[in-house]
C-alpha cells in the first residue's frame, strides 16, 4: 500500500512543484475543486489594483488607447490559443461561455442551412443543453436537439446532423471524447463540430488545429484560474472566420466600430465574434493569471494530471472500498480528464464533512463526490492527505450529522 512518504517522493521529483508558490492557497487547506474555481494567482491582485487605480482612476477613458484596453480580448485570446492548440488570431476572449455557445450555434446553423439536427450527449454540461434548447425554440424551424449517451455519439453522426455540440471532458465522470475521431466522422458526413473545453483548457492537451475542429469555446475560471465569472473564450477555425455570420452582431464586432454606421458590417477574422463592450477589470485579472503559463507545456500538465488522478484512485480503492465507494468513469487513465468522481450513497453529506475538515471538493447529483486535480498547484501529498481524511470520515461515519445532511444552495 502506498505511504505518505511515497507521495512526498513524487513531489520531490515533480518538475511543476515550483509553480505552487505562484498561488495563494490558504494554510492547511487541501483544495481539490480547481475544476470548478481555480485558486487565486498571487500576481492578480496587484494587476487589478493597477488597472483600477492607475488606469481607470488616473488615465480614465484614454486607457482604451494608452493601456490597450480595446485590444485586450485579442491579446488574452492569443495567450489561451497556445494552450488549446490553436494559431494566433483564432481565439477571442470575452462574454460568458453560454453567450459564446449561442453565437457558435447560430454560426454553425448558418453554415449548414439544409440540416436541422443538433447532436449532443448526456454527459454534456446541462447549461449547454439549456442554451441549445433555447436556440432550437427561438429558430422554430424544425430544429431538433438529439441527445445520446456519450459512447453513442460516433454511431449517431449521420447525414442529418447539422453539427455536433460536445463537451470534450464529461463534467461528472471525466470521460474524454476523442476530438479528432468525432470531428473526422462529422466532416465525413457533412456536419460541423462545436467543442466545449470547459474541463479541458489548462488540464488536458487540446489540439484544435490538428483535430480539424470547426468551433470551440471554454471558460477560464477553472484550470486557467481567471477568477469567479472570468471571461470565457471562443475559437473559430481560421478558414471559416470570414464566413461566419454572428447572430449577436454588436459594435465591438463591427468592421469600423467608431464610424458609428447605422448598419452592421462584420469585422474580418475572429474579431467579428465580439458583441458588446467587454469587462476590462476581469480581462486584466485573467491576463495576469495567465502569466504562470508562459513557461509551461501541456505535456507536463498532462503527465502530472494523470499521475495525480491515478494516485487518488488507487488510494481510494485501497482505503475506502469497504464503505461502498465506487470510482466513476473510464479505468484507462488516457481516457480521462483531470478530475475523479466517486459514488457513495451519502455523497453530499460526506463531501460536507470533508469540507469541514479542510478538504474541498464538490458534489454532483445524485451521488457523486468530485475531486479536481490541478497540476500547477496540487501536490501528491495533498492527494494522500485527502484520502486519509476521507477514510477517517467514512470509518467513523463522521458525515452522519444534521449539519452535513442539510443541502445548501450551491453544491
N, C-alpha and C positions, 0 to 999 in steps of 0.2 A: 504494500500500500504506500502511496506517495506520502511523504512527510513535508512539513513546512520548510525544512532545510532544502529539500529538492526544489521547491518553488523559489527560494532565495537564490539558489544556484542559477536558476533560469534567469532571474532578474539581473544577476551579476554579468551574464553573457548577452543581455538584451541590448542591441545597438540603438534602440529607441528610448532606453531608460532615461537618458538625459532630458528628454522632452517634457517629462512630468513637471520639471521645475518651471516651465513656462505657463503653468496653470495654477489658478487659485483654488486649492482643494482644502476644505475645512479640516482642521486637525481631528483625527480619529474617525473620519467618515470614509466608508467604503462605497464609492459611487459607481453603481452599475446600471445607470439609466441614461447614459450618454446617447443611446439610440432614440431617446425622446427629447432630451435637452442637454446639450453639451455643457461642460463646466466653463467658467469664465477664464479666458486667457488673460494673463497679467498685463499685457500690452493694451488691452481695450480701454480701460477707464481713462488713461491719460490721453488717448487719441480722441475719445468722445469729449473730454473736457476741453481739449484744444479746439475742436470743431465748434463746440458750443460757445466757449468764452472768447476765443481769439477770432475765429472766422465769423460765426454768426454774430457774436457780441460786438466785434470791432469792425470787421470788414463789411459786414451786412450783405447787401444784395450784390456787391462787387465780387463776392466769393464764388458766384456761379462761374465767373471767368478766372479770377485770380487764384482760386484754390481748386479748380477743376471739378466743381460740383456737377456740372452738366454732363461731364464725361465719366462720372464715377460708375454708372451702371455698366458701361462697356469695359472699364478697367477691371472691375471686380469680376465681370463675366469672363474675361480672358484668364484671370487667375484660377477660376473654377474650371475652365475648359481643360487646362493641363491635367487636372485631377480626374477627369471623366473621358479622357482620350479624344478630345475634340480640338480642332485647329483654332487659332485666333480668329476673332470676329464671327464666331458661330454660336456664342453663348452670351446672353444678356441677363443681368441681374435686376430684380425688381418685382413688385407686386407679390401676391401670395401664390402658393402652389395651386390653389383652387382656381384663382383668376387665370393663371397661366395655362392650366389644363383646359379651361373653357376656350381660351384663344386657340390652342392647338386642335381642339375638337373642331372648331369652325374652320381652321386652315385645312385640316385633313379632309373634311367634308367637301370643301370647295374643290380640292384637287382630285377627288374621286366621286364626281357628282352622280354617277349612274347607279351607285350602290347605297344600301341603307342599313347594313348590319354593322354594329359596333361590337367587337368581340372582346370580352374581358373574362376574368376568372374570380372565383370566390375567395381567393387569397389576396385580392386587391384591397387596398385600404378603402374602407366604406365611403369615406369622403369623396374619393374619386368616382365611385359609383353614383353617389348623390349628384355630383356635378354632371355626369353623363346622363342621368335620368332627367335632370333639368334641361339639358341641351336637347335631348330627344323630344321632350314635350314642347319645348319652345319651337323647334323646327316644324313639328306637326305635319310631317311629310312622309309618313311611313317608316320612320327610323325605328330600328329595333336594337335594344341593348341585350345581347346574348351573353349570359354568364355561365361558364362551365367550371368544373373542378380544375385546379392548377395543372394536374397531369393529363388533362384532356384538351389543353389549348392547341397543341400541334395538330391533333386529329380534327379539330373544329375549324381550322383555317381552310376555306374553300373559295370558290369564285363568287360567292355572295357577300363576302366580308369586305367592307369599305376600308376599315383599319382596325388594328388591334390596340387595346389600351391596357397595358400590363405593368404592374409594379414588379421590378426585377427581383427584389428580395421580399418574400412574404413577411408582413409585419408581425405575424403571430409565430409561425414555425421556422422562419429564417430560410425557407426553401428558396434556392437560387434558380431562376429561369435561365435557360441558355439563350442569351440575347441574339447571338449570331445565327443560331439554328432557327429560332422563331422568325427573325427578320427575313432570313433567306426563304423560308417557306411562304411567308406573307407576300414577298415580292414575286415569287414564282406564280402565285395566284392573283397577282394584280392588286394586292392590298398594301396599305401603308402601315407604319408602326408608330405608336406613341409609347415611350417608356418613362415610368415614374422611378426616379433614382433616389427617393427619399431615404431609403435604408441602404443605399449603395454608395453614394458620393462620400468619399472620405473613409470608407470602411472596406470596400472591395474594389479591385481593379475594374474599371469600366473602359470599354473601347468603342465609343460611339462611331468613330471613323471606320475601324476595322470590321465592325458588325454591320455597317451599312444602315444603321438606324436612321429613320426619317426625322423624328421629333423626340425630344426628351425634356423632362422638367424635374425639378427637385427642390427640396427645402435646404436651408443652411443652418438651422438651429440644432441639428442633431450632431453628427460626427464632425461637421465643419465649425461648430462652436460659435455661431454668429449671434447667439442670444435669443431670448424668447420673442417670437414673432418676427425674427430676422427675415429680410427679403429673400424670396425664392429665386430660382433661375430657370431659364428656358433655352432650349437648343433647337436649331433648325439646320438640317443638312445643307451645306453651302450651295449646292446646285438647285435647291428648292427655294432659297431665300427670296429671290425676286419674283417667284411665282405665288407666294403666299399672299392671300387677301385677308388681312386681320379683321376678325369680327368685332373687335373693340378698337376702333380707329381713333386714337387720341392724338393730342397735339405733340406729344413727345415722339410719336412715330411718324410725324409729318416730314415730308422732304425739306420743307423750309418753315420750321415752327415759328420763327419770329417774323415771317412775312405776314402772318395772320390772315391767310387766304380764307375765304368762306367755304371753299371746297377742299376736301381731303385729297392729298397726293401722298402715297406711301413713300417713305424714305427707302433708299436702296439697302439691301442686305438685312442683317439681323435687327437693325435699329427700328424697322417698321413694326416690330412686335412689342414695342413700348406703347403705353397708353397715356396715363396722366402723370403729373409731377410725382417724382419718386422720393422716398423718405431718406433724406441725406444723413441724418444722425444715425439711423440704423445701418445705412450703407457704409458709413465710416467705421462703425463698430465691426461690421463684417470684414471690411478691408483690413483692419488691424488684426482681427482674429486669424486671417489667412496668412499672416506673416510667418507663423510657426510652420507652415507647409513648404516654405521656399526651398528647403534642402531635404525634403522627404520624398522618397519614391514609393509609389503604391505597392510595389512588390514587397518592400519591407513591412508595410502596413498589413498586407495580406498574410505574410508568413507569421507575424506575431498574432494576428487576429485568430487564425486557425489554431495556433498553439494555445492561446488563452481559452478558446471555446472547448477544445479537446480536454484540457486540464480540468475545466469546470465539469464537463460531462462525466469524465472518469471519476472525479471525486464524489459527485452527487450519486452516481450509481454504486460506488463503494460504500458510502456512508448513510444514504437516505432511502435506498430501495425498499427497505423493510417497512417503510411508512406509506407505501403505495405511490411513491413519486415515480413519474414516467417522463422521460425526455421526449419532447416533440420534435418533429422534423426529420430530415434525412440522416441516416447514420454515416454516410460518406461525408467527410469534412469538406471536400471540394465542392459539394453541392449546397453548402450553407453560406449564409451571410455572417454578420459579426455579432449576432445575439443568440441566446439559447432560452427557449421557453420550456418549462416543466409543468406537467399536470399534477394537481393534487386536489382532492375533493374540497378542501378548505383553503384553497389557494389565496383567496383575498385576505383572510384572517392571518395566514402565515406571513404573507407579504407585509401586512401592517405590523406584525411582531418584529419582522426583520428591520423595517424602517425605524421602529422604536429602539432597536439595538444598533442603529447607525449603519445598516446595510441597505442601501437604497436601490430598489428595482421598481418594477411596476406590475400591474395586474391587467390581464385581458380576459374578458368573459368568454366562456363560462367558468374556467377553472385553471387558467394559465398564469403562472408567475414568470415574468420575463426579465432577463438579465442581459444588459448590453455590455460589450467588451470593446472599449475604445483604446486602440493600441498606443496612442500618443501619451496617455496618462494612466492607464490601468496596469497594475503590476501583477505578477504571478502570486506574490504574497497576498495581494488583495483577494485573489480567487480562493486561495486556501483558507484565509480567514473567513470569507463569506460563507463557504460551505461548512466550515466548522461551527459557525453561529447558526446556520440553518439546521444542521444536525442536532444541535443542542435544543433548539426551539421545537423540533419535531419529537425528539426523545422525551422532553418534559411537557409536551402539549402546552407550551407557553402561549400559543396562539389562542387558546380556548378561554378568552376573556371578553366581556362585553365591549370594551373599547376597541378591540381588534375586529370584532364581528360586525359592528355597525358600519355600513358603507358610507364613504364620503363622496362628494360631488365629482372629484377628479380621482381616477383610479390609476 
